[in-house]
Every structure is written in structure tokens, then in C-alpha cells.
Amino acid sequence: MPNAYISGTGGYVPPRVVTNDDLVRDYGIDTSDEWIQKRTGIKERRFADAGVGSADLGAEAARIALDDAGLAATDLDMILFATLSPEHHFPGSAVYLQEKLGLCDAGRFIGCMDIRNQCSGFLYALGTAASMVQSGACRHVLVVGGETHSAALDLTTRGRTIATLFGDGAGAVVVSATDEDRGVRYWKMGADGRFADALSQPVWDIRKRPFIPLNEDGVGQVSTEMLWATMDGRKVFRHAVERMCGAVMEACQSTEVFGPDVDLWLFHQANMRINQYVAGQLGIPEDKLVHNIDRYGNTTAATIPLLMAEAARDGRLQRGMKVMCVAFGSGFTWGAALIEW
Ligand SMILES: CC(C)(COP(=O)(O)OP(=O)(O)OC[C@H]1O[C@@H](n2cnc3c(N)ncnc32)[C@H](O)[C@@H]1OP(=O)(O)O)[C@@H](O)C(=O)NCCC(=O)NCCS
């Protein structure tokens, strides 16, 4: 059985920086830099311009990851795209990315799959890719986490609890087969569907009749409650801490790689306070954690691959290191993975 290792990483964020002060000044949101920083650690985020979608951001990240791996897009056997903000409700983002990478023109009609597990989406996709590679079904799987949140945020005071948290971006890794003794050593996912409504965007409620109500002029009308995401922030916070700690402890017990043996911790970037709390509970030293929430906000499925790409570029991530990843998000879903780099 081959091992599945990360042969290349790439990250991309759109160029437009939106600071906390910009949310007040340009969008008129009743908030403040102090409020946002104190509760979340976020200083700024990136917003993509109109016309740019998650597959566009993903394509930029994917090209960097492929280049880093020394591969052409035509070497890929599969594309997995983790996102909660796909181009369309269906067919999602992976097929758009395939086309953008030139695979259709090259006659490479490989499998393309979206993974819809929100903030845990990248780890769900990574585990899936590793299994595909280890089974021998694929040699190179492109795994992308990409989000264009800014288009679907209620950027008004009404939506401030959520709108101030999220940003746009994409990260990509190539998961490849190797005979070397390295790669994804462990992954485990979890979910608790009892809390499906605690963080959700119910715009697609297929149980509704009519699905989209029409007014007397025959114009479809979707209420704002349906359109924007809703979140019970305190419940999310509480469960995030509990589940992230649990997932890490289970990973350590299963792999017998314990805290001090881990060289780098990559936590999903939802909230600096959640991460500091989890790190405190587990006794993880500050210098083994990397963050980007201050610069990008919560980029959902993109946070961990963006961290990987940045840490690989700045030398924090070195061959042979043991890297523990952990995420929690809407569903509730969560996951942890241990990678020997
Ligand atoms: C969202 C979060 C920062 C809110 O912090 P909180 O201390 O729980 O704040 P509350 O929601 O109780 O709101 C407290 C007050 O601040 C206000 N408020 C909310 N967002 C605000 C903002 N961006 N700016 C200013 N005030 C804000 C609320 O309206 C409320 O005002 P009120 O007391 O007059 O009603 C916090 O709950 C959190 O971090 N939760 C986890 C969220 C998360 O990580 N989500 C992604 C998971 S993948």
C-alpha cells in the first residue's frame, strides 16, 4: 500500500483588504476594531470582487500547489473541492476548477467532487484523498479549500455577528502516492447532526412549498432570514472547544504521538480565542501554533491549506515534521489529521 503525502501546497487570497475600520466606514456597520479584535483576533480580511468565485480563487491556489509539487494539472487523477460557497448550489466548484485548469481541453475528464463540510471540509477532503491514494485508485489528488464568503454576508449592522468573522481565500494541496515512509498517518472525522441548525445558511430549504414564494407579479421572493447565515455564536464556541480538544486527544492516543512530539499545530482559524483556549487546555506552546486569522478572518475550508502553504513558504514547515491539524464547524462537524511532512 503506498503512503499518501502532501507533495505541494499553494495559497491565494484576493487582493482587496477590508480592515475592521473599513467595515464601519465603507459598509456602515455598527461595530469597532476593538470589539472584533478582542473577541476574535481578526484585524482584516480579503474580499473578492464581483465576477470572482471560489473556483477562481481555488484555481490560483491549485496552480501554485501543482508547481510546488512539480506536476502538471494533467497529472491529476481526481479533484476534491471543499467549500460552502460554491459557484452554484449545484454542480458545485470542482467541475468549474477542472475546466479552469485546462483539464477538459486536454481531454483529462477526471473525477471531480465537492465536499460540503464547511469549516471541517478540508480535513474531510484530505482524509478522502489520502484513502484514494493509499488504495491505489489515484496517484495524485488535488485537494482545494476555497471560499467566497463576501458575496453572501449580510454586511449591515443586522448581520454584524457573522459578517465581521468571515473572509475570502483558497488553499490547495496535492496528495500524492509515495513509497517513502511519510505522509498522512491518521485522520478521523466526527459529526453531531443535533446541532445542524446552530450554524447554517438555510437558503436552500428543499422542504419548502413553494420552494421560492412568488409575489402577485410572479417575482420570486426569498426572505432575509433564509438568505443569510445564522449562528448561535456561544453554542458554536462551547462545542468547538470541546470537540477540538477531544479530537486531538483521540488522535494522540491512536497514533501514540503526544503533544510534545508534535512539531507544528494547524488549527482551523475561526476565532483566536477558541484556538488559544484549546491550546491552553492541551498545553500547546504558542511557538508551535501558526495563525492567519488576524489577516484573513475565517476562510472556512481554506484556513488549514492556507496555513500549510504559508508555513511551507516561510520555512516553519520542514520535511520530517509531525503536523497535527484540527477543525470544527457547521454541522456540527469536526476532524483531526496527523501528517508526517
Ligand atoms: C460571535 C462571537 C464573537 C460573539 O461574541 P459574544 O461575546 O458571544 O457576543 P454576543 O453574540 O453574546 O453578543 C453580545 C453583544 O455584542 C453585539 N455584537 C455582536 N456582534 C458584534 C459586532 N461585530 N460588533 C459589535 N457588537 C456586536 C451583539 O449584538 C450583542 O449586543 P446586545 O448585548 O446589545 O444584544 C462569539 O460568540 C464567537 O466567537 N463564537 C464562535 C463563532 C465561530 O467561531 N463561528 C465559526 C465557527 S466555524
The ligand as a Gaussian input file, in Angstrom:
#p B3LYP/6-31G(d) Opt

LIG

0 1
 C      -19.508000      35.536000      17.515000
 C      -18.893000      35.868000      18.866000
 C      -17.594000      36.601000      18.642000
 C      -19.868000      36.794000      19.596000
 O      -19.324000      37.122000      20.856000
 P      -20.233000      37.093000      22.166000
 O      -19.419000      37.612000      23.256000
 O      -20.807000      35.711000      22.263000
 O      -21.317000      38.152000      21.794000
 P      -22.910000      38.006000      21.725000
 O      -23.285000      37.272000      20.462000
 O      -23.428000      37.461000      23.010000
 O      -23.308000      39.498000      21.581000
 C      -23.009000      40.428000      22.605000
 C      -23.367000      41.783000      22.103000
 O      -22.451000      42.197000      21.088000
 C      -23.171000      42.576000      19.930000
 N      -22.390000      42.264000      18.746000
 C      -22.393000      41.126000      18.037000
 N      -21.519000      41.225000      17.003000
 C      -20.966000      42.458000      17.106000
 C      -20.006000      43.142000      16.334000
 N      -19.402000      42.576000      15.259000
 N      -19.665000      44.386000      16.720000
 C      -20.223000      44.958000      17.793000
 N      -21.140000      44.362000      18.560000
 C      -21.511000      43.118000      18.201000
 C      -24.455000      41.804000      19.986000
 O      -25.452000      42.442000      19.220000
 C      -24.754000      41.838000      21.464000
 O      -25.316000      43.083000      21.787000
 P      -26.501000      43.172000      22.883000
 O      -25.886000      42.673000      24.161000
 O      -26.816000      44.612000      22.882000
 O      -27.594000      42.280000      22.369000
 C      -18.657000      34.607000      19.728000
 O      -19.884000      34.050000      20.141000
 C      -17.886000      33.577000      18.994000
 O      -16.738000      33.774000      18.701000
 N      -18.496000      32.403000      18.690000
 C      -17.889000      31.399000      17.854000
 C      -18.162000      31.784000      16.438000
 C      -17.376000      30.975000      15.453000
 O      -16.253000      30.657000      15.664000
 N      -18.022000      30.677000      14.308000
 C      -17.437000      29.954000      13.255000
 C      -17.320000      28.520000      13.633000
 S      -16.636000      27.569000      12.369000

